[in-house]
Amino acid sequence: MTEAVAEERSEEEVRQTIRGIIAEVAPGGDVEIRSDMNLVEDLSFHSLALLELAFTLEDEFDLPPIDETVARAITTVAKVEQHVVDNLAGRGEIAGRE
C-alpha cells in the first residue's frame, strides 16, 4: 500500500493518479479511463469494487472516510477526481490552489 505524503502536487498529477487507481480497481477490464466515464455503467463497478476504490483513495491521499450521501453522488470518474482534489485543496496540497 502506498503511504500518503503531505506535499503539493499539481491538480493534473492528482487526476492522473486517480485515473490510474480507478484503472487498477475497475472490474471492467483494461480500458483507458476518461473523466466522462460512469463508474457503474462504463467501468462495471459493483458495490465491493466501489468500496475498494474508496479505501484505496483514502489510503493514497490520506482522505477522511467518505460519507454515504456523498458517496452515492459520486457516479463518474470526474466526480471522483473533484472529490479528491477538493479535499486536497482544502488542506493546501494542490499546487496553485488555496
DSSP file (Angstrom, degrees, kcal/mol; ACC not computed):
  #  RESIDUE AA STRUCTURE BP1 BP2  ACC     N-H-->O    O-->H-N    N-H-->O    O-->H-N    TCO  KAPPA ALPHA  PHI   PSI    X-CA   Y-CA   Z-CA
    1    1 A M              0   0    0      0, 0.0     2,-0.3     0, 0.0    55,-0.0   0.000 360.0 360.0 360.0 144.7    0.0    0.0    0.0
    2    2 A T        -     0   0    0     54,-0.1     2,-0.4     1,-0.0     0, 0.0  -0.616 360.0-130.3 -82.2 134.7    1.2    3.5   -0.8
    3    3 A E        -     0   0    0     -2,-0.3     2,-0.2    58,-0.1    57,-0.1  -0.722  25.1-120.5 -85.3 131.1    1.9    5.8    2.2
    4    4 A A        -     0   0    0     -2,-0.4     2,-0.4    55,-0.3    57,-0.1  -0.481  26.6-162.3 -71.9 137.8    0.3    9.2    1.9
    5    5 A V        -     0   0    0     55,-0.4     2,-1.3    -2,-0.2    -1,-0.0  -0.988  19.5-130.2-124.5 128.4    2.7   12.1    1.9
    6    6 A A        +     0   0    0     -2,-0.4     2,-0.3     2,-0.0    55,-0.0  -0.643  59.2 127.0 -79.0  98.1    1.5   15.6    2.6
    7    7 A E        -     0   0    0     -2,-1.3     2,-0.4    86,-0.1    -2,-0.1  -0.980  64.5 -95.7-148.2 156.5    3.0   17.5   -0.3
    8    8 A E        +     0   0    0     -2,-0.3     2,-0.3    86,-0.1    86,-0.2  -0.610  43.9 175.7 -76.8 132.8    1.8   19.8   -3.0
    9    9 A R  B     -a   94   0A   0     84,-2.0    86,-2.7    -2,-0.4     2,-0.1  -0.926  35.5-101.1-128.3 156.2    1.0   18.2   -6.3
   10   10 A S     >  -     0   0    0     -2,-0.3     4,-2.1    84,-0.2     5,-0.2  -0.435  31.5-117.4 -72.5 155.3   -0.4   19.7   -9.4
   11   11 A E  H  > S+     0   0    0     84,-0.4     4,-2.5     1,-0.2     5,-0.2   0.887 116.6  53.6 -60.1 -38.5   -4.1   19.1  -10.0
   12   12 A E  H  > S+     0   0    0      2,-0.2     4,-2.5     1,-0.2    -1,-0.2   0.891 105.9  52.5 -65.6 -39.0   -3.3   17.2  -13.2
   13   13 A E  H  > S+     0   0    0      2,-0.2     4,-2.3     1,-0.2    -1,-0.2   0.917 110.8  48.1 -60.6 -42.7   -0.9   14.9  -11.3
   14   14 A V  H  X S+     0   0    0     -4,-2.1     4,-2.5     1,-0.2    -2,-0.2   0.936 111.6  49.2 -63.2 -46.7   -3.6   14.1   -8.8
   15   15 A R  H  X S+     0   0    0     -4,-2.5     4,-2.4     1,-0.2    -2,-0.2   0.888 111.1  50.0 -62.2 -39.3   -6.2   13.5  -11.5
   16   16 A Q  H  X S+     0   0    0     -4,-2.5     4,-2.1     2,-0.2    -1,-0.2   0.903 110.4  50.2 -65.4 -40.9   -3.7   11.1  -13.3
   17   17 A T  H  X S+     0   0    0     -4,-2.3     4,-2.3     2,-0.2    -2,-0.2   0.921 110.6  49.9 -62.3 -43.8   -3.1    9.2  -10.1
   18   18 A I  H  X S+     0   0    0     -4,-2.5     4,-2.8     1,-0.2    -2,-0.2   0.928 109.8  49.9 -61.0 -46.2   -6.8    8.9   -9.5
   19   19 A R  H  X S+     0   0    0     -4,-2.4     4,-2.3     1,-0.2    -1,-0.2   0.877 109.9  52.2 -62.0 -36.4   -7.4    7.6  -13.1
   20   20 A G  H  X S+     0   0    0     -4,-2.1     4,-1.9     2,-0.2    -1,-0.2   0.910 110.3  47.4 -64.3 -42.2   -4.5    5.1  -12.5
   21   21 A I  H  X S+     0   0    0     -4,-2.3     4,-2.2     2,-0.2     5,-0.2   0.922 111.2  51.0 -64.7 -44.3   -6.1    3.8   -9.3
   22   22 A I  H  X S+     0   0    0     -4,-2.8     4,-2.5     1,-0.2    -2,-0.2   0.913 109.1  51.7 -59.9 -42.2   -9.5    3.5  -11.0
   23   23 A A  H  < S+     0   0    0     -4,-2.3    -1,-0.2     1,-0.2    -2,-0.2   0.883 110.7  48.4 -62.1 -38.7   -8.0    1.5  -13.8
   24   24 A E  H  < S+     0   0    0     -4,-1.9    -1,-0.2     1,-0.2    -2,-0.2   0.875 119.4  37.3 -68.2 -37.6   -6.3   -0.9  -11.3
   25   25 A V  H  < S+     0   0    0     -4,-2.2    -2,-0.2    -5,-0.1    -1,-0.2   0.738  87.9 111.4 -88.8 -25.1   -9.5   -1.4   -9.3
   26   26 A A    ><  -     0   0    0     -4,-2.5     3,-0.8    -5,-0.2    18,-0.1  -0.269  53.3-157.1 -58.8 126.0  -12.1   -1.4  -12.2
   27   27 A P  T 3  S+     0   0    0      0, 0.0    -1,-0.2     0, 0.0    17,-0.2   0.580  79.1  84.8 -77.5  -7.9  -13.6   -4.8  -12.7
   28   28 A G  T 3  S-     0   0    0     15,-1.2     2,-0.1     1,-0.2    16,-0.1   0.425  98.5-112.5 -77.5   2.0  -14.5   -3.9  -16.3
   29   29 A G    <   -     0   0    0     -3,-0.8     2,-1.1    14,-0.2    -1,-0.2  -0.460  58.0 -23.7  99.9-173.8  -11.1   -4.9  -17.7
   30   30 A D  S    S+     0   0    0     -2,-0.1     2,-0.3    -3,-0.1    -6,-0.1  -0.657  77.6 145.2 -83.5  99.8   -8.2   -3.0  -19.2
   31   31 A V        -     0   0    0     -2,-1.1     2,-0.5    -8,-0.1    -5,-0.1  -0.936  55.9-101.4-132.0 156.1   -9.7    0.3  -20.6
   32   32 A E        -     0   0    0     -2,-0.3     2,-0.5     1,-0.0    -2,-0.0  -0.669  42.6-130.6 -75.5 126.6   -8.4    3.8  -20.9
   33   33 A I        -     0   0    0     -2,-0.5     2,-0.3   -14,-0.1   -14,-0.1  -0.676  27.2-175.1 -86.0 127.3  -10.0    5.8  -18.1
   34   34 A R    >   -     0   0    0     -2,-0.5     3,-1.6     1,-0.1    43,-0.3  -0.889  34.4-120.7-118.8 152.5  -11.7    9.1  -19.1
   35   35 A S  T 3  S+     0   0    0     -2,-0.3    43,-2.2     1,-0.3    44,-0.2   0.776 109.8  59.1 -62.2 -27.7  -13.2   11.7  -16.8
   36   36 A D  T 3  S+     0   0    0     41,-0.2    -1,-0.3    40,-0.1     2,-0.2   0.478  81.3 114.4 -82.9  -0.1  -16.6   11.4  -18.5
   37   37 A M    <   -     0   0    0     -3,-1.6    40,-2.4     1,-0.1     2,-0.4  -0.464  65.3-130.0 -76.9 141.0  -16.9    7.7  -17.7
   38   38 A N  B  >> -B   76   0B   0     38,-0.2     4,-1.5    -2,-0.2     5,-1.3  -0.748  13.2-138.5 -86.6 133.4  -19.6    6.4  -15.4
   39   39 A L  T  45S+     0   0    0     36,-2.7     6,-2.4    -2,-0.4     4,-0.2   0.894  98.1  30.1 -61.4 -42.4  -18.2    4.1  -12.7
   40   40 A V  T  >5S+     0   0    0     35,-0.5     4,-1.0     4,-0.2    -1,-0.2   0.944 126.9  37.5 -83.7 -52.5  -21.1    1.5  -12.9
   41   41 A E  T  45S+     0   0    0      2,-0.2    -2,-0.2     1,-0.2    -1,-0.1   0.899 129.6  26.9 -72.0 -42.2  -22.3    1.7  -16.5
   42   42 A D  T  <5S+     0   0    0     -4,-1.5    -3,-0.2     1,-0.1    -1,-0.2   0.806 132.7  31.7 -91.6 -31.6  -19.0    2.2  -18.3
   43   43 A L  T  4<S-     0   0    0     -5,-1.3   -15,-1.2    -4,-0.2    -3,-0.2   0.356  97.4-124.9-113.6   4.4  -16.5    0.6  -15.9
   44   44 A S     <  +     0   0    0     -4,-1.0    -4,-0.2    -6,-0.2     2,-0.2   0.761  43.6 172.4  60.2  30.2  -18.7   -2.2  -14.4
   45   45 A F        -     0   0    0     -6,-2.4     2,-0.2    -7,-0.2    -1,-0.2  -0.495   9.6-170.3 -68.2 138.1  -18.0   -1.2  -10.8
   46   46 A H     >  -     0   0    0     -2,-0.2     4,-2.5     1,-0.0     5,-0.2  -0.661  42.9 -83.2-117.6 178.9  -20.2   -3.1   -8.3
   47   47 A S  H  > S+     0   0    0      1,-0.2     4,-2.0    -2,-0.2     5,-0.1   0.868 127.6  46.5 -57.5 -42.9  -20.6   -2.3   -4.6
   48   48 A L  H  > S+     0   0    0      1,-0.2     4,-2.4     2,-0.2    -1,-0.2   0.893 112.9  49.7 -68.0 -38.2  -17.5   -4.2   -3.4
   49   49 A A  H  > S+     0   0    0      2,-0.2     4,-2.4     1,-0.2    -2,-0.2   0.876 109.3  52.6 -67.0 -36.3  -15.3   -2.6   -6.1
   50   50 A L  H  X S+     0   0    0     -4,-2.5     4,-2.5     2,-0.2    -2,-0.2   0.900 109.7  48.8 -65.1 -39.9  -16.7    0.8   -5.2
   51   51 A L  H  X S+     0   0    0     -4,-2.0     4,-2.7    -5,-0.2     5,-0.2   0.924 110.7  50.4 -63.4 -44.1  -15.7    0.1   -1.5
   52   52 A E  H  X S+     0   0    0     -4,-2.4     4,-2.4     1,-0.2    -2,-0.2   0.908 110.7  49.8 -60.4 -41.7  -12.2   -1.0   -2.6
   53   53 A L  H  X S+     0   0    0     -4,-2.4     4,-2.6     2,-0.2     5,-0.2   0.933 111.0  49.1 -61.6 -46.6  -11.9    2.2   -4.7
   54   54 A A  H  X S+     0   0    0     -4,-2.5     4,-2.5     1,-0.2    -2,-0.2   0.929 113.4  46.0 -60.1 -46.6  -12.9    4.4   -1.7
   55   55 A F  H  X S+     0   0    0     -4,-2.7     4,-2.3     2,-0.2    -1,-0.2   0.894 112.4  50.7 -65.1 -39.6  -10.5    2.7    0.6
   56   56 A T  H  X S+     0   0    0     -4,-2.4     4,-2.8    -5,-0.2    -1,-0.2   0.915 112.3  46.3 -65.0 -43.0   -7.6    2.9   -1.9
   57   57 A L  H  X S+     0   0    0     -4,-2.6     4,-2.4     2,-0.2     6,-0.3   0.895 110.7  53.3 -66.0 -40.0   -8.2    6.6   -2.5
   58   58 A E  H  X>S+     0   0    0     -4,-2.5     5,-1.3    -5,-0.2     4,-0.8   0.919 114.1  42.9 -59.7 -43.4   -8.5    7.2    1.3
   59   59 A D  H  <5S+     0   0    0     -4,-2.3     3,-0.4     3,-0.2   -55,-0.3   0.937 115.3  47.8 -67.7 -47.7   -5.1    5.5    1.8
   60   60 A E  H  <5S+     0   0    0     -4,-2.8   -55,-0.4     1,-0.2    -2,-0.2   0.883 127.0  25.5 -62.7 -40.7   -3.4    7.1   -1.2
   61   61 A F  H  <5S-     0   0    0     -4,-2.4    -1,-0.2    -5,-0.2    -2,-0.2   0.294 103.1-118.2-111.5   8.7   -4.5   10.6   -0.4
   62   62 A D  T  <5 +     0   0    0     -4,-0.8    -3,-0.2    -3,-0.4    -4,-0.2   0.928  54.3 170.5  53.8  50.0   -5.0   10.4    3.4
   63   63 A L      < -     0   0    0     -5,-1.3    -1,-0.2    -6,-0.3     3,-0.1  -0.572  37.1-109.8 -89.8 152.1   -8.7   11.2    3.0
   64   64 A P        -     0   0    0      0, 0.0    -1,-0.1     0, 0.0     3,-0.1  -0.428  54.8 -77.8 -70.7 157.4  -11.3   11.0    5.7
   65   65 A P        -     0   0    0      0, 0.0     2,-0.3     0, 0.0   -10,-0.0  -0.294  56.7-109.9 -56.0 140.9  -13.8    8.2    5.3
   66   66 A I        -     0   0    0     -3,-0.1     2,-0.2     1,-0.1   -12,-0.0  -0.546  25.9-118.6 -80.8 137.7  -16.4    9.2    2.8
   67   67 A D     >  -     0   0    0     -2,-0.3     4,-2.9     1,-0.1     5,-0.2  -0.476  20.9-124.2 -70.7 141.7  -20.0   10.0    3.9
   68   68 A E  H  > S+     0   0    0      1,-0.2     4,-2.1     2,-0.2     5,-0.1   0.866 110.6  52.4 -59.1 -38.8  -22.6    7.6    2.4
   69   69 A T  H  > S+     0   0    0      2,-0.2     4,-0.9     1,-0.2    -1,-0.2   0.918 112.6  44.6 -64.2 -43.3  -24.6   10.5    1.0
   70   70 A V  H >> S+     0   0    0      1,-0.2     4,-0.9     2,-0.2     3,-0.7   0.917 110.5  55.6 -65.2 -43.5  -21.5   12.0   -0.8
   71   71 A A  H >< S+     0   0    0     -4,-2.9     3,-0.8     1,-0.3    -2,-0.2   0.881 103.6  54.1 -58.5 -40.0  -20.5    8.5   -2.0
   72   72 A R  H 3< S+     0   0    0     -4,-2.1    -1,-0.3     1,-0.2    -2,-0.2   0.788 106.7  52.7 -66.0 -26.6  -23.9    8.0   -3.7
   73   73 A A  H << S+     0   0    0     -4,-0.9     2,-1.2    -3,-0.7    -1,-0.2   0.635  87.9  87.3 -83.4 -14.5  -23.4   11.3   -5.6
   74   74 A I    <<  +     0   0    0     -4,-0.9    -1,-0.1    -3,-0.8     3,-0.0  -0.714  46.4 141.7 -89.9  95.5  -20.0   10.3   -6.9
   75   75 A T        +     0   0    0     -2,-1.2   -36,-2.7   -36,-0.1   -35,-0.5   0.568  53.0  50.5-113.1 -14.1  -21.0    8.4  -10.1
   76   76 A T  B  > S-B   38   0B   0    -38,-0.3     4,-1.9    -3,-0.2   -38,-0.2  -0.809  82.4-112.2-124.8 164.9  -18.4    9.4  -12.6
   77   77 A V  H  > S+     0   0    0    -40,-2.4     4,-2.8   -43,-0.3     5,-0.2   0.903 118.5  56.4 -59.2 -41.8  -14.6    9.5  -12.8
   78   78 A A  H  > S+     0   0    0    -43,-2.2     4,-2.6   -41,-0.3    -1,-0.2   0.883 106.2  49.5 -59.7 -39.4  -14.8   13.3  -13.0
   79   79 A K  H  > S+     0   0    0    -44,-0.2     4,-2.2     2,-0.2    -1,-0.2   0.860 110.1  50.6 -70.3 -34.7  -16.8   13.4   -9.7
   80   80 A V  H  X S+     0   0    0     -4,-1.9     4,-2.2     2,-0.2     5,-0.2   0.952 112.1  48.1 -62.5 -49.0  -14.2   11.1   -8.0
   81   81 A E  H  X S+     0   0    0     -4,-2.8     4,-2.9     1,-0.2    -2,-0.2   0.924 112.4  48.2 -57.1 -46.6  -11.4   13.4   -9.2
   82   82 A Q  H  X S+     0   0    0     -4,-2.6     4,-2.8     1,-0.2     5,-0.2   0.888 108.8  53.7 -65.6 -39.0  -13.2   16.5   -8.0
   83   83 A H  H  X S+     0   0    0     -4,-2.2     4,-1.8     2,-0.2    -1,-0.2   0.936 114.3  41.1 -59.7 -47.2  -13.9   15.0   -4.6
   84   84 A V  H  X S+     0   0    0     -4,-2.2     4,-2.6     2,-0.2     5,-0.2   0.937 115.1  50.3 -68.0 -46.8  -10.2   14.2   -4.0
   85   85 A V  H  X S+     0   0    0     -4,-2.9     4,-3.0    -5,-0.2     5,-0.2   0.913 110.2  50.7 -58.7 -44.3   -9.0   17.5   -5.5
   86   86 A D  H  X S+     0   0    0     -4,-2.8     4,-2.0    -5,-0.2    -1,-0.2   0.906 111.1  48.6 -61.4 -42.0  -11.4   19.5   -3.3
   87   87 A N  H  X S+     0   0    0     -4,-1.8     4,-0.7    -5,-0.2    -2,-0.2   0.932 115.1  43.9 -63.3 -45.6  -10.2   17.6   -0.2
   88   88 A L  H ><>S+     0   0    0     -4,-2.6     5,-2.8     1,-0.2     3,-0.8   0.897 112.1  52.5 -67.8 -40.1   -6.5   18.1   -1.0
   89   89 A A  H ><5S+     0   0    0     -4,-3.0     3,-1.6     1,-0.3    -1,-0.2   0.881 103.5  58.5 -62.8 -37.5   -7.0   21.7   -2.0
   90   90 A G  H 3<5S+     0   0    0     -4,-2.0    -1,-0.3     1,-0.3    -2,-0.2   0.739 108.9  45.2 -63.6 -22.6   -8.7   22.3    1.4
   91   91 A R  T <<5S-     0   0    0     -3,-0.8    -1,-0.3    -4,-0.7    -2,-0.2   0.329 119.7-110.1-100.4   4.9   -5.5   21.1    3.1
   92   92 A G  T < 5S+     0   0    0     -3,-1.6    -3,-0.2    -4,-0.2    -2,-0.1   0.774  82.4 124.7  74.4  26.3   -3.3   23.2    0.8
   93   93 A E      < +     0   0    0     -5,-2.8   -84,-2.0    -8,-0.1     2,-0.6   0.296  46.4  84.8-104.4   8.8   -1.9   20.2   -1.0
   94   94 A I  B >  S-a    9   0A   0      3,-0.4     3,-2.1    -6,-0.3   -84,-0.2  -0.955  84.9-120.5-110.6 119.7   -2.8   21.2   -4.6
   95   95 A A  T 3  S+     0   0    0    -86,-2.7   -84,-0.4    -2,-0.6     3,-0.1  -0.337  95.5  11.8 -59.1 129.9   -0.2   23.5   -6.1
   96   96 A G  T 3  S+     0   0    0      1,-0.2     2,-0.4    -4,-0.1    -1,-0.3   0.417 108.8  97.4  84.5  -1.7   -1.7   26.8   -7.2
   97   97 A R    <         0   0    0     -3,-2.1    -3,-0.4     1,-0.1    -1,-0.2  -0.954 360.0 360.0-121.5 140.8   -5.0   26.3   -5.3
   98   98 A E              0   0    0     -2,-0.4    -1,-0.1    -3,-0.1    -3,-0.0   0.366 360.0 360.0-126.6 360.0   -5.9   27.6   -1.9
